[in-house]
Amino acid sequence: MKRSLLAISLITSASLMLSAPAMADGHGLEKKLKAAMENSEIRSEREMERDSNRRPVETLEFFGLKPDMKIVELLPGGGWYTKLLVPLLREEGEYYAAIGTGRIKDRLADKPGFDKMNIVAEDAKLWREEGSRFYSMELSDLGVSDVDMVLTFRNYHNFAADGRKAMNEAAFKALKSGGIYAVVDHTARHMEGPSDSNRRRFDPVLAIKEIQDAGFELVDFSDLHYREDDELEYEVGAKSVTGNTDRWTIKFRKPE
């Protein structure tokens, strides 16, 4: 998913027009994120080893995250991004974790600096139909509104169509007008049928269609996580690709 020369030219021109305050916001984000990344009391050595691959500073800058935003992280899992986002937002912003929050609630809620971590949508129901590899989801909303950004990292592939629809609609409902929906996942070939090899991958074209169907506008994509040597043939846990999967990184917006 490489950019065209025209796209690069347009983006470069736009970046040159950034105001001093906007540039200052970017530097503030980087400084706070790097401080969180270096916190060995919260982050394990294994988590730190993934920094160069996951590139959190560049990824969050692409999505436009700022330290004073009100954000929701969907399906935080073990909390790799949670450990960066909560410290980043603690002073000026608001952090909410929604759906599948059991592990971070147990492991992080009593840690220094995590007293303002908010857990919402704990009543969301997740289940797998008999014989299905994918989850369904039932929830009315995320339990928070007027949000600046909703983020989810490498979760979209885990859900069946009804679960993805519920997640997209809940994100849309929680966001304020102009709010950003930030989604990252492992890349599957376009229109390739499901198989054991691609079961933790997802077609980015289908993701764009589904998220637009929920009411969002496509804003941009990034090739930060493009991996030329990932042939898109193997399950993401396979030794040949683990830690080096091609991932799509796509930014959406709730219309004004």
Disulfide bonds with the S-S distance in Angstrom:
none
